[in-house]
Amino acid sequence: MRNLLLWIQIAVSVLLVTAILLQQKGAGLGAAFGGSGQIYRSKRGVEKSLFIGTIILTILFVAIALFNLIIK
């Protein structure tokens, strides 16, 4: 059971890293040199799905880690 849980946690962590790296940054390089870069825009389509998926993967990762800690 513990080995299966560890493999699931590894898979979730790889998916979480991938989801985080696929997200776009809000401020570009121009904001580092004094540009405002504070443009408000809402998330739509794939960007919103990726954002929600990242939240779900984070909650799943923490839950698996806590469960793994409890059964250890």
N, C-alpha and C positions, 0 to 999 in steps of 0.2 A: 504493500500500500504506500509506504513512504517513497519508494523508488518511482512509482507512478506519479505521485504528487510532485516530486522533484522535477521530473521530466515535463510535467504540465507547467510548472513554474518557469522553467527555462524557456519553453515555447511562448508563454505569455510575455516574458521579459523581452524576447526577441521581437515579438509583434509590437510591444510598447515602444521600444527604441525606434523601430521602423516608423511607427505612426508619429512619433515626436519629430523625427528628422524630415518627414514629408510635409510638415506644416510650414507655411510661409512666415517669414519674420515680418513684424509690423513696421519697424523702422529700418530704413536702408542706411547706407554709408553716409549719406548727406546729413543725417541727423547728428552724426558724430562731430561734424564741423560747423555746427550752429544752425543748420536747417531745422525747421520745426518738425516735420515728419509726423505731426499729430493729426492725421486725417482719419475721421471716424467713418467706418464702414461696417456693415453687418455681414456676418458669415452666411453664405448661401450655397446650396447644392453640395458638391463633393467636399468643400472646405468645412461645412457645418457637420456633415457626416463623419469626417475625419476627427473633428474636434470632440464630438460626442463619443465616438469610438475610443479615443484616447482616454477620456474620463472613465469609461466602462472598463477598459483594460487596466487602468490604474487601480480602481476599486477591486477588481478581480485579483490583481497581483498582491495587493495588501492583504486581502482576505485569505489567499492561499498561503502567504508568508505567516500570518498569524495562526492559521490552522496547522501548518507545519510545525510551528513553535509549540503549540499545545500538545500535539501527539508525540513530540520528541521525547 
